[in-house]
Amino acid sequence: MCAIIDAANVGNELWDHKGNDAGRGFREAVDAGRVPLVGGGSKLKRELANGGRQTMNWFAELRRSGKLAMYDDNNVDVREAQLQAMPSGIAGACQSNDHHIIALAQLTGARLLYTNDPALVKDFNDKQLIDAPRGKAANSIGGCK
């Protein structure tokens, strides 16, 4: 099952010197190839760049080793804009401000998310947004399942 990292929310949890057990465990699963990652979209790329050189280097290495699939930024951005255009409060609208992550999951079929954002977890578990199969969110409390 492919995974998405909420880089703006948990990027700092992935590193030995400032991370936590769940973040390091998630990173080790990705590094070992047990959990392939997907990425794409302009906003995710900006969030990764804001995560610093260590994060950017890690993603570059994952891509070179085939453990990260990058999807067309334009397609993700278009789907993100469609999700943002939905009026809040209606069924199938995002409650979080992470439309780009929901768009990426919808387009790629990724169904595992590493985040600590409660609103994004709710969106990711919303059957109207992520279905067939349903999404699962892992966090620093429960770890990656």
N, CA, C and O atoms as CSV, one atom per row, in Angstrom:
chain,resi,resn,atom,element,x,y,z
A,1,MET,N,N,0.847,-1.169,0.000
A,1,MET,CA,C,0.000,0.000,0.000
A,1,MET,C,C,0.898,1.239,0.000
A,1,MET,O,O,1.793,1.359,0.836
A,2,CYS,N,N,0.661,2.147,-0.925
A,2,CYS,CA,C,1.450,3.372,-1.016
A,2,CYS,C,C,1.025,4.372,0.047
A,2,CYS,O,O,-0.116,4.374,0.507
A,3,ALA,N,N,1.976,5.222,0.424
A,3,ALA,CA,C,1.743,6.192,1.490
A,3,ALA,C,C,2.071,7.605,1.025
A,3,ALA,O,O,2.803,7.821,0.059
A,4,ILE,N,N,1.500,8.553,1.754
A,4,ILE,CA,C,1.763,9.974,1.568
A,4,ILE,C,C,2.229,10.510,2.914
A,4,ILE,O,O,1.708,10.124,3.961
A,5,ILE,N,N,3.206,11.395,2.880
A,5,ILE,CA,C,3.662,12.066,4.096
A,5,ILE,C,C,3.126,13.495,4.080
A,5,ILE,O,O,3.288,14.211,3.091
A,6,ASP,N,N,2.492,13.907,5.169
A,6,ASP,CA,C,2.089,15.301,5.354
A,6,ASP,C,C,3.342,16.060,5.782
A,6,ASP,O,O,3.585,16.277,6.969
A,7,ALA,N,N,4.121,16.453,4.792
A,7,ALA,CA,C,5.467,16.997,5.039
A,7,ALA,C,C,5.455,18.212,5.958
A,7,ALA,O,O,6.359,18.373,6.777
A,8,ALA,N,N,4.455,19.058,5.834
A,8,ALA,CA,C,4.409,20.263,6.668
A,8,ALA,C,C,4.115,19.924,8.122
A,8,ALA,O,O,4.449,20.699,9.019
A,9,ASN,N,N,3.499,18.788,8.361
A,9,ASN,CA,C,3.045,18.433,9.703
A,9,ASN,C,C,3.990,17.484,10.434
A,9,ASN,O,O,4.198,17.629,11.639
A,10,VAL,N,N,4.565,16.517,9.723
A,10,VAL,CA,C,5.366,15.489,10.395
A,10,VAL,C,C,6.783,15.333,9.858
A,10,VAL,O,O,7.513,14.440,10.287
A,11,GLY,N,N,7.174,16.182,8.934
A,11,GLY,CA,C,8.504,16.059,8.349
A,11,GLY,C,C,9.620,16.030,9.371
A,11,GLY,O,O,10.607,15.314,9.198
A,12,ASN,N,N,9.470,16.804,10.434
A,12,ASN,CA,C,10.519,16.857,11.457
A,12,ASN,C,C,10.556,15.612,12.335
A,12,ASN,O,O,11.494,15.452,13.116
A,13,GLU,N,N,9.579,14.734,12.237
A,13,GLU,CA,C,9.546,13.523,13.059
A,13,GLU,C,C,10.320,12.361,12.448
A,13,GLU,O,O,10.436,11.302,13.065
A,14,LEU,N,N,10.844,12.545,11.256
A,14,LEU,CA,C,11.453,11.443,10.520
A,14,LEU,C,C,12.939,11.265,10.784
A,14,LEU,O,O,13.539,10.319,10.273
A,15,TRP,N,N,13.540,12.132,11.556
A,15,TRP,CA,C,14.986,12.141,11.669
A,15,TRP,C,C,15.446,11.776,13.067
A,15,TRP,O,O,14.825,12.163,14.057
A,16,ASP,N,N,16.536,11.030,13.142
A,16,ASP,CA,C,17.068,10.527,14.407
A,16,ASP,C,C,17.315,11.628,15.434
A,16,ASP,O,O,16.979,11.469,16.607
A,17,HIS,N,N,17.885,12.714,15.011
A,17,HIS,CA,C,18.304,13.731,15.976
A,17,HIS,C,C,17.161,14.585,16.507
A,17,HIS,O,O,17.320,15.211,17.555
A,18,LYS,N,N,16.020,14.640,15.835
A,18,LYS,CA,C,14.923,15.452,16.341
A,18,LYS,C,C,13.566,14.787,16.155
A,18,LYS,O,O,12.532,15.422,16.363
A,19,GLY,N,N,13.558,13.546,15.774
A,19,GLY,CA,C,12.312,12.860,15.511
A,19,GLY,C,C,11.755,12.136,16.719
A,19,GLY,O,O,12.178,12.357,17.854
A,20,ASN,N,N,10.799,11.268,16.447
A,20,ASN,CA,C,10.236,10.428,17.494
A,20,ASN,C,C,10.220,8.984,16.982
A,20,ASN,O,O,10.523,8.726,15.817
A,21,ASP,N,N,9.867,8.061,17.854
A,21,ASP,CA,C,9.907,6.639,17.481
A,21,ASP,C,C,9.021,6.329,16.291
A,21,ASP,O,O,9.424,5.588,15.394
A,22,ALA,N,N,7.809,6.891,16.269
A,22,ALA,CA,C,6.883,6.601,15.164
A,22,ALA,C,C,7.440,7.138,13.847
A,22,ALA,O,O,7.393,6.451,12.826
A,23,GLY,N,N,7.957,8.343,13.866
A,23,GLY,CA,C,8.512,8.926,12.648
A,23,GLY,C,C,9.708,8.150,12.135
A,23,GLY,O,O,9.821,7.872,10.941
A,24,ARG,N,N,10.592,7.808,13.044
A,24,ARG,CA,C,11.764,7.024,12.625
A,24,ARG,C,C,11.341,5.648,12.119
A,24,ARG,O,O,11.913,5.139,11.155
A,25,GLY,N,N,10.340,5.041,12.763
A,25,GLY,CA,C,9.846,3.742,12.305
A,25,GLY,C,C,9.223,3.827,10.925
A,25,GLY,O,O,9.419,2.947,10.087
A,26,PHE,N,N,8.472,4.891,10.696
A,26,PHE,CA,C,7.874,5.095,9.374
A,26,PHE,C,C,8.968,5.269,8.334
A,26,PHE,O,O,8.917,4.657,7.267
A,27,ARG,N,N,9.962,6.104,8.640
A,27,ARG,CA,C,11.062,6.330,7.695
A,27,ARG,C,C,11.806,5.031,7.409
A,27,ARG,O,O,12.160,4.759,6.262
A,28,GLU,N,N,12.046,4.231,8.439
A,28,GLU,CA,C,12.748,2.961,8.242
A,28,GLU,C,C,11.941,2.023,7.346
A,28,GLU,O,O,12.518,1.313,6.521
A,29,ALA,N,N,10.609,2.011,7.496
A,29,ALA,CA,C,9.764,1.178,6.637
A,29,ALA,C,C,9.842,1.647,5.187
A,29,ALA,O,O,9.864,0.829,4.268
A,30,VAL,N,N,9.885,2.957,4.982
A,30,VAL,CA,C,10.023,3.503,3.628
A,30,VAL,C,C,11.395,3.150,3.073
A,30,VAL,O,O,11.505,2.672,1.944
A,31,ASP,N,N,12.441,3.381,3.859
A,31,ASP,CA,C,13.808,3.099,3.400
A,31,ASP,C,C,13.997,1.634,3.043
A,31,ASP,O,O,14.738,1.311,2.114
A,32,ALA,N,N,13.336,0.750,3.772
A,32,ALA,CA,C,13.459,-0.687,3.520
A,32,ALA,C,C,12.594,-1.151,2.347
A,32,ALA,O,O,12.682,-2.305,1.928
A,33,GLY,N,N,11.765,-0.260,1.820
A,33,GLY,CA,C,10.915,-0.610,0.682
A,33,GLY,C,C,9.608,-1.267,1.064
A,33,GLY,O,O,8.865,-1.711,0.188
A,34,ARG,N,N,9.308,-1.340,2.351
A,34,ARG,CA,C,8.041,-1.947,2.788
A,34,ARG,C,C,6.853,-1.015,2.579
A,34,ARG,O,O,5.720,-1.474,2.432
A,35,VAL,N,N,7.107,0.287,2.565
A,35,VAL,CA,C,6.059,1.287,2.382
A,35,VAL,C,C,6.511,2.254,1.293
A,35,VAL,O,O,7.252,3.195,1.576
A,36,PRO,N,N,6.077,2.037,0.052
A,36,PRO,CA,C,6.442,2.969,-1.012
A,36,PRO,C,C,5.672,4.281,-0.859
A,36,PRO,O,O,4.523,4.295,-0.419
A,37,LEU,N,N,6.328,5.379,-1.230
A,37,LEU,CA,C,5.716,6.695,-1.133
A,37,LEU,C,C,5.269,7.197,-2.493
A,37,LEU,O,O,5.792,6.789,-3.530
A,38,VAL,N,N,4.286,8.094,-2.467
A,38,VAL,CA,C,3.892,8.842,-3.651
A,38,VAL,C,C,3.983,10.318,-3.308
A,38,VAL,O,O,3.815,10.713,-2.154
A,39,GLY,N,N,4.248,11.119,-4.315
A,39,GLY,CA,C,4.314,12.560,-4.156
A,39,GLY,C,C,3.875,13.226,-5.435
A,39,GLY,O,O,3.744,12.581,-6.475
A,40,GLY,N,N,3.649,14.509,-5.352
A,40,GLY,CA,C,3.269,15.279,-6.524
A,40,GLY,C,C,2.455,16.492,-6.123
A,40,GLY,O,O,1.850,16.533,-5.052
A,41,GLY,N,N,2.452,17.463,-6.993
A,41,GLY,CA,C,1.717,18.692,-6.740
A,41,GLY,C,C,2.644,19.793,-6.264
A,41,GLY,O,O,3.630,19.545,-5.569
A,42,SER,N,N,2.312,21.002,-6.648
A,42,SER,CA,C,3.141,22.156,-6.317
A,42,SER,C,C,3.228,22.402,-4.820
A,42,SER,O,O,4.297,22.734,-4.308
A,43,LYS,N,N,2.110,22.244,-4.110
A,43,LYS,CA,C,2.123,22.548,-2.679
A,43,LYS,C,C,2.986,21.557,-1.909
A,43,LYS,O,O,3.738,21.956,-1.020
A,44,LEU,N,N,2.890,20.272,-2.237
A,44,LEU,CA,C,3.719,19.285,-1.547
A,44,LEU,C,C,5.199,19.560,-1.802
A,44,LEU,O,O,6.017,19.434,-0.891
A,45,LYS,N,N,5.543,19.928,-3.015
A,45,LYS,CA,C,6.941,20.243,-3.319
A,45,LYS,C,C,7.424,21.439,-2.509
A,45,LYS,O,O,8.564,21.450,-2.043
A,46,ARG,N,N,6.566,22.450,-2.335
A,46,ARG,CA,C,6.957,23.600,-1.502
A,46,ARG,C,C,7.140,23.168,-0.055
A,46,ARG,O,O,8.087,23.594,0.606
A,47,GLU,N,N,6.237,22.322,0.441
A,47,GLU,CA,C,6.351,21.844,1.819
A,47,GLU,C,C,7.629,21.038,2.017
A,47,GLU,O,O,8.291,21.159,3.048
A,48,LEU,N,N,7.973,20.221,1.034
A,48,LEU,CA,C,9.209,19.441,1.118
A,48,LEU,C,C,10.426,20.366,1.122
A,48,LEU,O,O,11.368,20.157,1.885
A,49,ALA,N,N,10.401,21.372,0.280
A,49,ALA,CA,C,11.515,22.320,0.230
A,49,ALA,C,C,11.653,23.052,1.560
A,49,ALA,O,O,12.767,23.339,2.000
A,50,ASN,N,N,10.537,23.352,2.195
A,50,ASN,CA,C,10.574,24.021,3.495
A,50,ASN,C,C,11.090,23.097,4.593
A,50,ASN,O,O,11.494,23.557,5.661
A,51,GLY,N,N,11.073,21.791,4.325
A,51,GLY,CA,C,11.568,20.825,5.298
A,51,GLY,C,C,13.082,20.773,5.388
A,51,GLY,O,O,13.634,20.112,6.268
A,52,GLY,N,N,13.749,21.464,4.486
A,52,GLY,CA,C,15.204,21.539,4.541
A,52,GLY,C,C,15.889,20.552,3.614
A,52,GLY,O,O,15.256,19.709,2.978
A,53,ARG,N,N,17.199,20.690,3.561
A,53,ARG,CA,C,18.014,19.880,2.656
A,53,ARG,C,C,17.925,18.392,2.980
A,53,ARG,O,O,17.916,17.562,2.071
A,54,GLN,N,N,17.860,18.051,4.253
A,54,GLN,CA,C,17.804,16.638,4.646
A,54,GLN,C,C,16.567,15.955,4.047
A,54,GLN,O,O,16.652,14.844,3.524
A,55,THR,N,N,15.439,16.626,4.130
A,55,THR,CA,C,14.201,16.065,3.578
A,55,THR,C,C,14.277,15.987,2.060
A,55,THR,O,O,13.913,14.967,1.474
A,56,MET,N,N,14.744,17.046,1.420
A,56,MET,CA,C,14.858,17.051,-0.039
A,56,MET,C,C,15.811,15.955,-0.517
A,56,MET,O,O,15.520,15.264,-1.493
A,57,ASN,N,N,16.946,15.794,0.165
A,57,ASN,CA,C,17.900,14.749,-0.210
A,57,ASN,C,C,17.292,13.363,-0.047
A,57,ASN,O,O,17.502,12.484,-0.884
A,58,TRP,N,N,16.534,13.168,1.035
A,58,TRP,CA,C,15.897,11.872,1.276
A,58,TRP,C,C,14.919,11.552,0.152
A,58,TRP,O,O,14.923,10.441,-0.377
A,59,PHE,N,N,14.078,12.524,-0.215
A,59,PHE,CA,C,13.118,12.293,-1.293
A,59,PHE,C,C,13.823,12.027,-2.614
A,59,PHE,O,O,13.375,11.178,-3.385
A,60,ALA,N,N,14.906,12.726,-2.892
A,60,ALA,CA,C,15.659,12.487,-4.127
A,60,ALA,C,C,16.224,11.066,-4.143
A,60,ALA,O,O,16.170,10.392,-5.172
A,61,GLU,N,N,16.764,10.606,-3.016
A,61,GLU,CA,C,17.302,9.249,-2.931
A,61,GLU,C,C,16.187,8.214,-3.086
A,61,GLU,O,O,16.369,7.203,-3.765
A,62,LEU,N,N,15.044,8.460,-2.464
A,62,LEU,CA,C,13.913,7.532,-2.605
A,62,LEU,C,C,13.464,7.436,-4.054
A,62,LEU,O,O,13.130,6.354,-4.537
A,63,ARG,N,N,13.456,8.552,-4.734
A,63,ARG,CA,C,13.038,8.544,-6.136
A,63,ARG,C,C,14.035,7.756,-6.987
A,63,ARG,O,O,13.642,6.951,-7.832
A,64,ARG,N,N,15.328,7.996,-6.756
A,64,ARG,CA,C,16.368,7.269,-7.513
A,64,ARG,C,C,16.293,5.765,-7.272
A,64,ARG,O,O,16.560,4.970,-8.174
A,65,SER,N,N,15.929,5.377,-6.046
A,65,SER,CA,C,15.901,3.953,-5.704
A,65,SER,C,C,14.545,3.298,-5.994
A,65,SER,O,O,14.355,2.115,-5.711
A,66,GLY,N,N,13.611,4.060,-6.552
A,66,GLY,CA,C,12.310,3.491,-6.915
A,66,GLY,C,C,11.350,3.344,-5.749
A,66,GLY,O,O,10.349,2.637,-5.864
A,67,LYS,N,N,11.628,3.989,-4.640
A,67,LYS,CA,C,10.760,3.890,-3.458
A,67,LYS,C,C,9.804,5.074,-3.352
A,67,LYS,O,O,9.001,5.152,-2.422
A,68,LEU,N,N,9.894,5.992,-4.308
A,68,LEU,CA,C,9.019,7.160,-4.366
A,68,LEU,C,C,8.588,7.354,-5.806
A,68,LEU,O,O,9.419,7.498,-6.703
A,69,ALA,N,N,7.284,7.356,-6.018
A,69,ALA,CA,C,6.724,7.648,-7.340
A,69,ALA,C,C,6.194,9.072,-7.317
A,69,ALA,O,O,5.359,9.418,-6.482
A,70,MET,N,N,6.680,9.895,-8.235
A,70,MET,CA,C,6.199,11.270,-8.339
A,70,MET,C,C,5.170,11.341,-9.458
A,70,MET,O,O,5.394,10.850,-10.564
A,71,TYR,N,N,4.046,11.959,-9.147
A,71,TYR,CA,C,2.957,12.095,-10.103
A,71,TYR,C,C,2.926,13.507,-10.653
A,71,TYR,O,O,3.426,14.445,-10.032
A,72,ASP,N,N,2.337,13.642,-11.817
A,72,ASP,CA,C,2.292,14.901,-12.537
A,72,ASP,C,C,1.743,16.032,-11.662
A,72,ASP,O,O,0.609,15.974,-11.185
A,73,ASP,N,N,2.569,17.058,-11.462
A,73,ASP,CA,C,2.174,18.180,-10.612
A,73,ASP,C,C,0.894,18.842,-11.109
A,73,ASP,O,O,0.021,19.187,-10.313
A,74,ASN,N,N,0.784,19.017,-12.414
A,74,ASN,CA,C,-0.381,19.702,-12.968
A,74,ASN,C,C,-1.674,18.949,-12.648
A,74,ASN,O,O,-2.667,19.563,-12.257
A,75,ASN,N,N,-1.667,17.632,-12.811
A,75,ASN,CA,C,-2.878,16.849,-12.509
A,75,ASN,C,C,-3.270,16.970,-11.039
A,75,ASN,O,O,-4.450,17.097,-10.713
A,76,VAL,N,N,-2.278,16.930,-10.159
A,76,VAL,CA,C,-2.552,17.059,-8.726
A,76,VAL,C,C,-3.068,18.465,-8.432
A,76,VAL,O,O,-4.018,18.628,-7.666
A,77,ASP,N,N,-2.455,19.472,-9.031
A,77,ASP,CA,C,-2.872,20.853,-8.796
A,77,ASP,C,C,-4.295,21.106,-9.286
A,77,ASP,O,O,-5.060,21.812,-8.628
A,78,VAL,N,N,-4.655,20.536,-10.432
A,78,VAL,CA,C,-6.014,20.701,-10.959
A,78,VAL,C,C,-7.021,20.058,-10.016
A,78,VAL,O,O,-8.047,20.660,-9.700
A,79,ARG,N,N,-6.735,18.837,-9.561
A,79,ARG,CA,C,-7.656,18.162,-8.635
A,79,ARG,C,C,-7.730,18.921,-7.313
A,79,ARG,O,O,-8.806,19.027,-6.725
A,80,GLU,N,N,-6.607,19.447,-6.840
A,80,GLU,CA,C,-6.600,20.247,-5.613
A,80,GLU,C,C,-7.523,21.457,-5.760
A,80,GLU,O,O,-8.301,21.757,-4.855
A,81,ALA,N,N,-7.438,22.151,-6.897
A,81,ALA,CA,C,-8.286,23.322,-7.136
A,81,ALA,C,C,-9.766,22.933,-7.164
A,81,ALA,O,O,-10.611,23.683,-6.677
A,82,GLN,N,N,-10.080,21.771,-7.728
A,82,GLN,CA,C,-11.475,21.297,-7.742
A,82,GLN,C,C,-11.979,21.063,-6.321
A,82,GLN,O,O,-13.108,21.422,-5.987
A,83,LEU,N,N,-11.136,20.460,-5.491
A,83,LEU,CA,C,-11.526,20.218,-4.101
A,83,LEU,C,C,-11.685,21.535,-3.342
A,83,LEU,O,O,-12.608,21.682,-2.540
A,84,GLN,N,N,-10.796,22.486,-3.590
A,84,GLN,CA,C,-10.877,23.781,-2.913
A,84,GLN,C,C,-12.133,24.550,-3.315
A,84,GLN,O,O,-12.660,25.336,-2.527
A,85,ALA,N,N,-12.608,24.328,-4.528
A,85,ALA,CA,C,-13.781,25.054,-5.032
A,85,ALA,C,C,-15.087,24.544,-4.421
A,85,ALA,O,O,-16.115,25.213,-4.528
A,86,MET,N,N,-15.062,23.388,-3.793
A,86,MET,CA,C,-16.280,22.848,-3.187
A,86,MET,C,C,-16.648,23.668,-1.956
A,86,MET,O,O,-15.785,23.959,-1.128
A,87,PRO,N,N,-17.919,24.043,-1.826
A,87,PRO,CA,C,-18.330,24.797,-0.635
A,87,PRO,C,C,-18.123,23.967,0.626
A,87,PRO,O,O,-18.434,22.776,0.647
A,88,SER,N,N,-17.603,24.588,1.668
A,88,SER,CA,C,-17.384,23.860,2.921
A,88,SER,C,C,-18.723,23.475,3.525
A,88,SER,O,O,-19.734,24.150,3.330
A,89,GLY,N,N,-18.705,22.386,4.256
A,89,GLY,CA,C,-19.906,21.924,4.939
A,89,GLY,C,C,-20.773,20.972,4.141
A,89,GLY,O,O,-21.721,20.403,4.682
A,90,ILE,N,N,-20.465,20.784,2.852
A,90,ILE,CA,C,-21.254,19.821,2.088
A,90,ILE,C,C,-20.535,18.478,2.091
A,90,ILE,O,O,-19.329,18.397,2.327
A,91,ALA,N,N,-21.296,17.443,1.825
A,91,ALA,CA,C,-20.719,16.093,1.785
A,91,ALA,C,C,-19.639,16.039,0.700
A,91,ALA,O,O,-19.841,16.500,-0.423
A,92,GLY,N,N,-18.505,15.474,1.059
A,92,GLY,CA,C,-17.411,15.329,0.116
A,92,GLY,C,C,-16.475,16.518,0.061
A,92,GLY,O,O,-15.546,16.534,-0.747
A,93,ALA,N,N,-16.699,17.519,0.907
A,93,ALA,CA,C,-15.795,18.673,0.962
A,93,ALA,C,C,-14.748,18.439,2.049
A,93,ALA,O,O,-15.035,17.835,3.082
A,94,CYS,N,N,-13.548,18.919,1.806
A,94,CYS,CA,C,-12.470,18.786,2.788
A,94,CYS,C,C,-12.728,19.691,3.990
A,94,CYS,O,O,-13.197,20.821,3.849
A,95,GLN,N,N,-12.414,19.170,5.168
A,95,GLN,CA,C,-12.472,19.981,6.379
A,95,GLN,C,C,-11.097,20.560,6.708
A,95,GLN,O,O,-10.994,21.569,7.405
A,96,SER,N,N,-10.063,19.929,6.212
A,96,SER,CA,C,-8.697,20.400,6.456
A,96,SER,C,C,-8.307,21.407,5.376
A,96,SER,O,O,-9.062,21.662,4.438
A,97,ASN,N,N,-7.121,21.966,5.531
A,97,ASN,CA,C,-6.574,22.845,4.497
A,97,ASN,C,C,-5.560,22.090,3.643
A,97,ASN,O,O,-4.695,22.697,3.013
A,98,ASP,N,N,-5.671,20.784,3.624
A,98,ASP,CA,C,-4.714,19.930,2.908
A,98,ASP,C,C,-5.348,19.271,1.689
A,98,ASP,O,O,-5.247,18.060,1.496
A,99,HIS,N,N,-6.005,20.094,0.870
A,99,HIS,CA,C,-6.645,19.593,-0.341
A,99,HIS,C,C,-5.644,18.866,-1.242
A,99,HIS,O,O,-5.998,17.911,-1.934
A,100,HIS,N,N,-4.391,19.327,-1.226
A,100,HIS,CA,C,-3.364,18.724,-2.083
A,100,HIS,C,C,-3.092,17.271,-1.707
A,100,HIS,O,O,-2.787,16.458,-2.579
A,101,ILE,N,N,-3.196,16.939,-0.451
A,101,ILE,CA,C,-2.955,15.554,-0.016
A,101,ILE,C,C,-4.135,14.672,-0.407
A,101,ILE,O,O,-3.942,13.545,-0.865
A,102,ILE,N,N,-5.337,15.168,-0.231
A,102,ILE,CA,C,-6.523,14.404,-0.636
A,102,ILE,C,C,-6.506,14.216,-2.155
A,102,ILE,O,O,-6.816,13.130,-2.645
A,103,ALA,N,N,-6.149,15.256,-2.899
A,103,ALA,CA,C,-6.052,15.148,-4.360
A,103,ALA,C,C,-5.048,14.075,-4.758
A,103,ALA,O,O,-5.325,13.254,-5.632
A,104,LEU,N,N,-3.884,14.081,-4.120
A,104,LEU,CA,C,-2.849,13.095,-4.428
A,104,LEU,C,C,-3.351,11.677,-4.139
A,104,LEU,O,O,-3.122,10.765,-4.933
A,105,ALA,N,N,-4.023,11.494,-3.020
A,105,ALA,CA,C,-4.563,10.175,-2.680
A,105,ALA,C,C,-5.611,9.731,-3.692
A,105,ALA,O,O,-5.627,8.571,-4.102
A,106,GLN,N,N,-6.480,10.641,-4.092
A,106,GLN,CA,C,-7.518,10.286,-5.058
A,106,GLN,C,C,-6.920,9.886,-6.394
A,106,GLN,O,O,-7.389,8.941,-7.028
A,107,LEU,N,N,-5.897,10.593,-6.822
A,107,LEU,CA,C,-5.310,10.335,-8.135
A,107,LEU,C,C,-4.394,9.118,-8.157
A,107,LEU,O,O,-4.295,8.441,-9.181
A,108,THR,N,N,-3.732,8.834,-7.055
A,108,THR,CA,C,-2.721,7.778,-7.059
A,108,THR,C,C,-3.195,6.468,-6.446
A,108,THR,O,O,-2.601,5.418,-6.692
A,109,GLY,N,N,-4.252,6.519,-5.656
A,109,GLY,CA,C,-4.690,5.320,-4.948
A,109,GLY,C,C,-3.948,5.087,-3.650
A,109,GLY,O,O,-4.158,4.061,-3.003
A,110,ALA,N,N,-3.080,6.012,-3.247
A,110,ALA,CA,C,-2.384,5.881,-1.966
A,110,ALA,C,C,-3.421,5.887,-0.847
A,110,ALA,O,O,-4.322,6.725,-0.829
A,111,ARG,N,N,-3.287,4.960,0.071
A,111,ARG,CA,C,-4.293,4.839,1.121
A,111,ARG,C,C,-3.709,4.818,2.524
A,111,ARG,O,O,-4.396,4.456,3.480
A,112,LEU,N,N,-2.452,5.201,2.653
A,112,LEU,CA,C,-1.820,5.322,3.958
A,112,LEU,C,C,-1.241,6.725,4.048
A,112,LEU,O,O,-0.571,7.190,3.127
A,113,LEU,N,N,-1.504,7.392,5.160
A,113,LEU,CA,C,-1.056,8.765,5.360
A,113,LEU,C,C,-0.368,8.875,6.702
A,113,LEU,O,O,-0.867,8.381,7.713
A,114,TYR,N,N,0.795,9.532,6.704
A,114,TYR,CA,C,1.484,9.806,7.966
A,114,TYR,C,C,1.302,11.285,8.281
A,114,TYR,O,O,1.853,12.148,7.598
A,115,THR,N,N,0.513,11.571,9.336
A,115,THR,CA,C,0.205,12.939,9.734
A,115,THR,C,C,-0.186,12.980,11.199
A,115,THR,O,O,-0.479,11.950,11.806
A,116,ASN,N,N,-0.186,14.176,11.757
A,116,ASN,CA,C,-0.723,14.418,13.101
A,116,ASN,C,C,-1.855,15.435,13.051
A,116,ASN,O,O,-2.284,15.918,14.098
A,117,ASP,N,N,-2.342,15.768,11.881
A,117,ASP,CA,C,-3.377,16.779,11.685
A,117,ASP,C,C,-4.753,16.128,11.816
A,117,ASP,O,O,-5.153,15.372,10.930
A,118,PRO,N,N,-5.499,16.405,12.915
A,118,PRO,CA,C,-6.802,15.755,13.123
A,118,PRO,C,C,-7.804,16.030,12.008
A,118,PRO,O,O,-8.571,15.138,11.646
A,119,ALA,N,N,-7.816,17.239,11.457
A,119,ALA,CA,C,-8.760,17.548,10.379
A,119,ALA,C,C,-8.407,16.755,9.120
A,119,ALA,O,O,-9.302,16.280,8.421
A,120,LEU,N,N,-7.119,16.608,8.825
A,120,LEU,CA,C,-6.698,15.831,7.663
A,120,LEU,C,C,-7.008,14.349,7.873
A,120,LEU,O,O,-7.422,13.667,6.935
A,121,VAL,N,N,-6.813,13.848,9.082
A,121,VAL,CA,C,-7.168,12.455,9.378
A,121,VAL,C,C,-8.655,12.238,9.107
A,121,VAL,O,O,-9.044,11.228,8.520
A,122,LYS,N,N,-9.476,13.182,9.534
A,122,LYS,CA,C,-10.917,13.070,9.298
A,122,LYS,C,C,-11.219,13.053,7.799
A,122,LYS,O,O,-12.022,12.241,7.339
A,123,ASP,N,N,-10.583,13.941,7.039
A,123,ASP,CA,C,-10.764,13.940,5.582
A,123,ASP,C,C,-10.321,12.617,4.978
A,123,ASP,O,O,-11.021,12.049,4.140
A,124,PHE,N,N,-9.162,12.123,5.400
A,124,PHE,CA,C,-8.599,10.902,4.826
A,124,PHE,C,C,-9.472,9.690,5.132
A,124,PHE,O,O,-9.494,8.726,4.366
A,125,ASN,N,N,-10.186,9.738,6.246
A,125,ASN,CA,C,-11.087,8.642,6.621
A,125,ASN,C,C,-12.509,8.846,6.120
A,125,ASN,O,O,-13.374,8.003,6.362
A,126,ASP,N,N,-12.763,9.949,5.427
A,126,ASP,CA,C,-14.095,10.258,4.895
A,126,ASP,C,C,-14.350,9.421,3.642
A,126,ASP,O,O,-13.656,9.561,2.635
A,127,LYS,N,N,-15.341,8.563,3.720
A,127,LYS,CA,C,-15.675,7.660,2.608
A,127,LYS,C,C,-15.995,8.432,1.319
A,127,LYS,O,O,-15.774,7.923,0.220
A,128,GLN,N,N,-16.508,9.639,1.454
A,128,GLN,CA,C,-16.839,10.424,0.260
A,128,GLN,C,C,-15.592,11.000,-0.413
A,128,GLN,O,O,-15.630,11.352,-1.592
A,129,LEU,N,N,-14.497,11.096,0.328
A,129,LEU,CA,C,-13.258,11.612,-0.249
A,129,LEU,C,C,-12.290,10.502,-0.646
A,129,LEU,O,O,-11.690,10.559,-1.719
A,130,ILE,N,N,-12.134,9.505,0.202
A,130,ILE,CA,C,-11.200,8.405,-0.047
A,130,ILE,C,C,-11.961,7.096,0.137
A,130,ILE,O,O,-12.406,6.771,1.238
A,131,ASP,N,N,-12.103,6.354,-0.951
A,131,ASP,CA,C,-12.853,5.104,-0.882
A,131,ASP,C,C,-12.266,4.099,-1.868
A,131,ASP,O,O,-11.515,4.451,-2.777
A,132,ALA,N,N,-12.629,2.855,-1.659
A,132,ALA,CA,C,-12.310,1.743,-2.563
A,132,ALA,C,C,-10.817,1.567,-2.787
A,132,ALA,O,O,-10.389,1.739,-3.928
A,133,PRO,N,N,-10.008,1.249,-1.830
A,133,PRO,CA,C,-10.327,1.051,-0.416
A,133,PRO,C,C,-10.254,2.361,0.372
A,133,PRO,O,O,-9.801,3.391,-0.129
A,134,ARG,N,N,-10.707,2.285,1.598
A,134,ARG,CA,C,-10.700,3.437,2.488
A,134,ARG,C,C,-9.264,3.774,2.877
A,134,ARG,O,O,-8.377,2.923,2.817
A,135,GLY,N,N,-9.048,5.021,3.275
A,135,GLY,CA,C,-7.735,5.475,3.709
A,135,GLY,C,C,-7.482,5.165,5.173
A,135,GLY,O,O,-8.416,4.999,5.957
A,136,LYS,N,N,-6.208,5.090,5.533
A,136,LYS,CA,C,-5.787,4.893,6.919
A,136,LYS,C,C,-4.736,5.950,7.228
A,136,LYS,O,O,-3.818,6.184,6.442
A,137,ALA,N,N,-4.886,6.576,8.376
A,137,ALA,CA,C,-3.922,7.581,8.791
A,137,ALA,C,C,-3.111,7.069,9.956
A,137,ALA,O,O,-3.671,6.556,10.924
A,138,ALA,N,N,-1.815,7.199,9.878
A,138,ALA,CA,C,-0.908,6.831,10.967
A,138,ALA,C,C,-0.372,8.108,11.565
A,138,ALA,O,O,-0.197,9.100,10.858
A,139,ASN,N,N,-0.111,8.098,12.839
A,139,ASN,CA,C,0.437,9.299,13.470
A,139,ASN,C,C,1.429,8.922,14.556
A,139,ASN,O,O,1.686,7.743,14.801
A,140,SER,N,N,1.974,9.925,15.193
A,140,SER,CA,C,3.004,9.653,16.181
A,140,SER,C,C,2.432,9.013,17.432
A,140,SER,O,O,3.187,8.504,18.261
A,141,ILE,N,N,1.131,9.026,17.586
A,141,ILE,CA,C,0.510,8.364,18.735
A,141,ILE,C,C,0.390,6.869,18.450
A,141,ILE,O,O,0.802,6.038,19.260
A,142,GLY,N,N,-0.180,6.535,17.288
A,142,GLY,CA,C,-0.437,5.136,16.974
A,142,GLY,C,C,0.629,4.488,16.123
A,142,GLY,O,O,0.679,3.261,16.031
A,143,GLY,N,N,1.468,5.264,15.511
A,143,GLY,CA,C,2.489,4.710,14.639
A,143,GLY,C,C,1.921,4.278,13.294
A,143,GLY,O,O,0.740,4.491,13.021
A,144,CYS,N,N,2.726,3.693,12.483
A,144,CYS,CA,C,2.338,3.256,11.142
A,144,CYS,C,C,1.881,1.810,11.215
A,144,CYS,O,O,2.617,0.948,11.695
A,145,LYS,N,N,0.706,1.547,10.756
A,145,LYS,CA,C,0.138,0.199,10.773
A,145,LYS,C,C,0.282,-0.433,9.412
A,145,LYS,O,O,-0.135,-1.574,9.214
